[in-house]
Amino acid sequence: MYYRGLYFLFLFLTITGHTHSQTVASDSTDNVVIGEIKVEGNHKTRSSIILREIDIRSGDTLSIVLLKEKLEIDRRKVVNTNLFITVEMLTQPNADSVHTDVRIVVKERWYLIALPVFQLADRNFNEWWYERKRDLSRTTYGAYLSYGNVTGRADKLRFLAEFGFIPKFEIAYSLPYLDKAQKTGITIGSSYSINKTTAFRTWRDKLQYLNSEEVNRQRFYSYVSLTRRNKYYTFHSLDLRWSHTRISDTIAILNPNYMLDGKKKQQFLQLTYSFSYDKRDHVQYALQGQTFGFQVSKLGLLPTDDVNTLYVYGSFRKFVPLGKKFFFNTGFRGRLSFPKRQPYLQTIGLGYRNDLVRGYELYVVDGQDYALLKNEFKYRLFSIQKHFSFIPIRQFNTIPLALYINTFADAGYVKNSYPEFSNTKLGNSMLYGAGAGLDLVTFYNIVTRFNFTLNAQGEKRFFFNVSREF
C-alpha cells in the first residue's frame, strides 16, 4: 500500500498547494516611461525575432515594481525561444532624463551542430539495460546535423542519417515566421527507415521481436505542417502527412493484426489539428506556470486508404513554486481513439516516450484509450551559472548547472478492448508507481535523471534517462 499512500499524498498537495508570487503595491507612485528598447549581442538573430516576444513597448508608463515583473516575464519568453544561452533585461536612464531605456542583452547559442550518432534502438536505456542484456548490436550510428537560426529568423534545418540496427534517414526544415506579422510558420519534412529485427507484437506487456537478416519493415512518410501563433502563449498547428509502410510475409503471418487481416501494405493520408497553451517559466525544465494541449487526428482521408481511425488527445500540467527552493507540479494526459479494432501498428497505450507510469519503464501497455496522472515534488540543491573565459568559443564558455532532489507518484489506466491479442496483464487495471531521484539540468537543454522506483507489482529498480529538447 506504500505506493497508493504516497500517490494520495501528492494528490493532496495538488489541492492544497499554494503559489508563491510577488504582488504589486497598488499605491505605488514611482512611475517610469519606457524610452528606447535596444537589443545587444544578437550577431545572427534578427532583432525583430526578439522584440516579437516581449510585451513592453516604447512609451509605456509603468510603476517601478510592475516594470521589474514585466521585464522578468519578457526575459523568460526570450529564453524559451531556445536561441540564446543567457538573456538579460537591463534598464538605464535615457539621455533626456525623462525616459528609461531597456537593454536586452543576449548571448547566442552555437547554431550549427554536427554530431556523430551512437544510440540505442530500444525504447529507452532501461529496456536495453535490463531486457536486452546490454546487447551492443542493438545500436544505431551515423550523423545528426542541426542548423538553427539559418536566416536569423529562428528557422531550423535538420538532417539525420543513421545506420546499424535501424537505418533511418530524415530531413526537415521549419520556418516559424513565414508572414510579415510573424504569426504563421511552416515545417516540411520526410523520413525513411528500414527494420530487419522488428517488434512484431506486444505479448504480456513486453515487445516481442523477430530477429532476422532480411528486411522485415520499410516505412516512409512525408509531411507539411502550418503553425499559427496569434498570442504569446497560444499555438495552433495543422499537419498533413502521407505514410506508407510495407512488412514481410513473416511479420504478417506471426501477427495478422499488425495491419489487420494479414495485410502486408499500409498507406494513408493523415490530418492533425493541434492547439497548445504554454505559459511556463522555462520550457527546458519548468518550475512555474502551466501548459495545456489538445489534439485531434484523422488517419485515412481517402476511400482507398488502408486505415480509418480517429483519435483525440489532451494534456494539462501545472507547475507551482512553494517557496524556499521547494517546487511541485502535477499533470494529466489522456487519449481516446475510434474504432476500437485497430491495426497493431496504430494501437498505442502507455510505455512510449514520456507517456508512462514511472516504475513501468520496462513495459508496454497497449490499448485504444488511456489516462495518466503524474505528480512531482522537488527541492533545488543549487543553481549556478559559470563563465569560463579560457574557452575561446563564446557559445560554450557559459555553462548553467542545476541539481534537484525529486520525488514522484504516478497513476495510469489503459483500456484494451481486445486483450486476447496481447495477453495483457497490466491493461484494464490501475497502474501505480512512485520513487525518488536526482535531476541534473545543464546547457543546451540537456536533462539527466537518476530515479529509484517502486511499482504496484512490487518491483524496485534504478532507472537512468538523458533527454534533450532540440
TORLUMMI-910971 format. One record per residue (C-alpha): residue in three letters; x, y, z. Coordinates in pm, whole numbers, plus 32768, in hexadecimal, padded with zeros to 4 digits. Layout:
alaXYZ ...
//
This chain:
met800080008000 tyr813480E1800D tyr810E815E7EAB arg7F9A81A67ED3 gly7FD6826D8011 leu80E883397F6B tyr800D83727E3A phe7EEF84027F0A leu7FE784D87FCC phe8050857B7E87 leu7EE585A47E1E phe7EA686577F69 leu7FCC873E7F25 thr7F36878C7DD1 ile7DF688097E73 thr7E9088C07F9A gly7FCD89447EF3 his7FF28ABD7EE3 thr80A08B977DE9 his81BE8C6D7E64 ser81AF8DAD7D9D gln81FD8F1A7DB2 thr80ED90217DC7 val80F591827D4F ala809892977E3F ser7F6E934D7DB3 asp7FD294957E52 ser812994A97DB1 thr816796047D24 asp82C895D07C9E asn828095B37B2B val836D95A07A05 val833495DE7894 ile83D694E177A9 gly84BD958076AB glu859294C675B0 ile8598934875AF lys86E892CB7534 val875F916A74E3 glu88CD91137516 gly899A8FD974D7 asn88C28F5373B9 his89CC8F1A72B3 lys88F28E2B71E9 thr878E8E51726A arg86BC8F6A71DF ser864B906672E4 ser84E29042726F ile84E38ED472DD ile85408F3F743F leu845B906E744E arg83388F9573DC glu83508ED87529 ile833D90017615 asp820990B77692 ile82AE91FF76FB arg829F931475F7 ser8342946875D6 gly826195707673 asp81CB948B777E thr81A3952678D7 leu81D7942D79F1 ser822194297B63 ile838093BA7BC0 val82FE927B7C60 leu822392227B37 leu833F926C7A43 lys842091787AFD glu831890657AEA lys82D1909E7979 leu8442909B7922 glu846C8F4979CB ile833D8EBA7915 asp83C28F3C77C7 arg851C8EB27814 arg848B8D587843 lys83D28D6D76F9 val85148DC57642 val85C88CA576F3 asn84BA8BB5767E thr850A8BFB7510 asn86348B10754C leu87108BFE7485 phe87E48C8075A4 ile88BC8C0176C0 thr887C8D32779C val87858E54778E glu87938F917861 met868E90A87871 leu873B91E578EE thr86C4934B791F gln878494917905 pro872596047906 asn86F396A377B2 ala87C197D17756 asp868A98AC7770 ser866F985778E5 val84FB981278B3 his84EA96B9781A thr857F956D788C asp861D949A777D val8613931D7779 arg874292527709 ile870890E976A1 val885F904676B6 val88708EE67624 lys897E8DE375F3 glu89358D0B74C7 arg89568B9374B8 trp8A348AD973C5 tyr89338A9E72B4 leu89E889A871D2 ile89F6885A7282 ala8A92873171CF leu8AA5860172AF pro8AF684947282 val89D183B672DE phe89FA828573B9 gln88BB8224746A leu87E4810274D3 ala86D6807D73EE asp85F4801E7511 arg84E380F775AB asn85C8817076C1 phe8711812A776D asn8669805F787D glu85C87F65778E trp87197F3276E5 trp87CC7F097834 tyr86D87E1C78DE glu861B7D6A77C3 arg87167D5F76A3 lys883D7D037782 arg89097E317710 asp892A7DA675AF leu8A077E9B74F1 ser89887E1A73A4 arg883F7ECC73F3 thr88D5802273AB thr88C3811A7290 tyr89DC81FB7219 gly89F983147120 ala89EC848F7118 tyr88FB859D718C leu890586FE7100 ser883C881A7191 tyr886589767100 gly87958A5F71D6 asn87478BC8718E val87B18B9A7023 thr87368CEE6FB0 gly87268D927107 arg85AD8D5E7119 ala85B18C37720D asp85978B3F70EA lys863C89EB70F9 leu86BE88E37007 arg86E78780708C phe8782864F6FE8 leu87B084F4707B ala885F83C76FE2 glu8869828C70B7 phe88F08132706D gly89117FF27134 phe87E87F5071E2 ile86DF80347146 pro875880FD7017 lys869D82447009 phe86B083836F3C glu85F884C46F93 ile85F886286F16 ala8522874D6F89 tyr851A88C76F70 ser844989AD704C leu840B8B217029 pro833A8B9F7151 tyr82FC8CFA70C3 leu828B8CE36F5B asp81BC8E236F45 lys82098F906F8E ala81348F8970C8 gln82108E6E714F lys80E98D9271AB thr80E68C7C70A5 gly81F58B767073 ile82358A3D6FA5 thr82F388F66FCC ile833487F66EBC gly83E586A86EE0 ser840F853D6E7B ser848683FD6F21 tyr84E982A26EA7 ser8546817A6F85 ile859480076F5E asn856A7EF67065 lys86037D9E705C thr85D07D3A71C8 thr846B7DB17204 ala837A7DC17329 phe82587D00728F arg816E7CF973BC thr81487D477530 trp811D7C117607 arg80E57C1B7781 asp813A7D8D7775 lys82927D5A76DA leu82FE7D957573 gln834B7C5574B2 tyr844A7C6C739A leu84877BA8725E asn86007B867234 ser865F7B7670C7 glu87677BD66FC8 glu86557C286ECE val85997D716EB8 asn844D7D416F6B arg83C47EA36F68 gln83EF7FDA6E94 arg834B81206EF2 phe833B82726E43 tyr827983AC6E98 ser827A85136E24 tyr81C6863B6EBD val817F87AD6EB5 ser811188646FED leu808589C4700E thr809B8A75715F arg7FE98BAA71DF arg804B8C727312 asn7F528D8A7349 lys7FC08DD774AD tyr80F78D9F757E tyr808A8C5A761E thr7F928BBB752A phe7FF18AE17403 his7F228A4072EE ser7FA3894571F0 leu7F11888670CA asp7FDC875D7055 leu7FA286966F14 arg807385606ED8 trp808084336DF5 ser80FC82EA6E85 his815C81A56DD8 thr81C980676E8E arg82187F0F6E06 ile82617DD36ED2 ser82E37C7A6E7B asp82147B3D6E56 thr82A87ABE6F9E ile82297BE8706A ala80CE7BC96FCE ile80C47A567029 leu81497A83718C asn80527B9D71D4 pro7F2C7BB570E0 asn7EB17CE271A8 tyr7FEF7DA97161 met7F357E557044 leu7DF07D907076 asp7D7F7C626FAF gly7EE17BF66F58 lys7F247D266E78 lys808B7D736E18 lys80647EDA6D9F gln7FCF800C6E43 gln7FB5816D6DB9 phe7EDD82946E1C leu7EBA840A6E35 gln7EA9849E6F92 leu7E2985F56FFE thr7E728672715E tyr7E0887B2720E ser7EBD8815734E phe7E87892F7445 ser7F6E89817566 tyr7F818A887674 asp80DE8A97770C lys81288B907820 arg824F8AF278D4 asp83768BB1795E his846C8ACB78AA val840B89D1779E gln8548890977E1 tyr850088C77953 ala83CC897E79D0 leu839C89E57B3C gln827A8AD77B18 gly81518B037A2F gln806F8A167972 thr803F89707823 phe7F0A88E57776 gly7EEE88267631 phe7DE087907555 gln7E0386C27418 val7D1486167329 ser7D94853F720B lys7CED848270ED leu7DAE83637050 gly7D1883106EFE leu7C8B842D6E2F leu7C56837B6CE4 pro7B7382526C92 thr7CA6818F6C20 asp7D6681C26D68 asp7DB980896E31 val7D7081276F84 asn7C3681CD7009 thr7C788245716C leu7C2C837D7238 tyr7CDB83D7737B val7CC084F57474 tyr7DD8854F7564 gly7DE086487682 ser7EDA86B2778C phe7EFB87AB78A9 arg801B87F47995 lys803D88EE7AB2 phe8188895C7B4D val817F89FC7CA7 pro82A68A987D64 leu826C8A5B7ED7 gly83808B407F57 lys84D18AFD7FFC lys854D8A367ECE phe842689437ED5 phe835889007D9B phe822C882E7D3D asn818987D17BF4 thr806686F87B8F gly7FDE86977A3D phe7EDF85C67984 arg7EDB853D7824 gly7DF18454776F arg7D9883BE761D leu7C588339757E ser7C4A828B742D phe7B3F81FE7345 pro7AEC80F672D1 lys7B71800773D7 arg7BE87EFE72E3 gln7D2B7F90725E pro7E697F1771B8 tyr7F7C7EBF72B1 leu804F7FCC7209 gln7F5980DA727A thr7EFB804A73D0 ile7FB5812874C5 gly7F96811F763F leu8091816A7752 gly820481217736 tyr828282047621 arg83448348764F asn82C983F77789 asp816E83587786 leu81AB825C789A val817A82217A0C arg82D6823B7A9F gly833B80E97B22 tyr82B5804079E7 glu83CD80A878FB leu84017F3D7897 tyr82967F08782F val81BE7F647705 val804D7F6B775F asp7F8F7F6E7616 gly7E2C7FED75F7 gln7D3F80CF753B asp7D0581C87659 tyr7DD182327785 ala7DEA832F78A0 leu7F238396795E leu7F56846A7A98 lys80B384DD7AFF asn812185957C3B glu827786187CA1 phe830186C17DD6 lys846687417DC5 tyr856E880B7E7E arg867F88D57DD2 leu87D588877E60 phe888189927D91 ser88678A5A7C50 ile89A08B027BCC gln8A258B977A8B lys8B9A8B8F7A4E his8C608C57794F phe8DAB8BC278DC ser8E718CD3782F phe8F828BE177C2 ile8E8E8B3A76CF pro8EB38C04758C ile8D5C8BB074F7 arg8C608C9A759C gln8B398BAE755C phe8BDB8AA8763F asn8C8A8B707750 thr8B508BB17820 ile8AC98A7778C6 pro898A8A727999 leu896689537A8E ala884C88F97B7F leu880987C87C59 tyr86B987617CF0 ile864B86507DE0 asn850F85C67D45 thr83F584ED7DCE phe82CA847B7D01 ala818A83B07D04 asp80CE834B7BC6 ala7F8F82937B6E gly7F0D82187A20 tyr7E0881407976 val7E0280A5781B lys7CBE8028777F asn7D007F027698 ser7BCA7E8F75DD tyr7C7A7D5A7552 pro7D597CD9766E glu7D6B7B8075CF phe7E437C0A74B4 ser7F5F7C5D75A7 asn7F0E7B8976DC thr7F357CC677A8 lys7F4F7CB67921 leu7F707E2B795E gly7E627EA37870 asn7D057EE978FC ser7D927F177A5C met7E17803B7B28 leu7F8E80777B1A tyr804681247C39 gly81B0818B7C52 ala827F82627D3F gly83E982B27D82 ala84FB83B07DBA gly863584227D0A leu870F853C7C89 asp86DB86247B5E leu881086CA7AC9 val87C787ED79DE thr88D688897908 phe8908894D77C7 tyr887B890A766E asn873E887E770C ile87DC87427797 val872986A278C0 thr87B8856B7968 arg86DC84A57A59 phe873F839B7B56 asn860C82F57BF4 phe85C581DA7CE4 thr8461815A7CB2 leu835E80727D4A asn822B7FFC7C86 ala80E57F507CE3 gln817B7DFC7C90 gly82797E327DA7 glu839A7E587CB1 lys84B67F3B7D23 arg85AF7FBC7C25 phe86A580D07BD6 phe8664818A7A90 phe873E827E79CF asn86D2836E78BF val876D848777F2 ser868E856A7722 arg86C386A07652 glu85D0879975BA phe865A87EA7460 
//
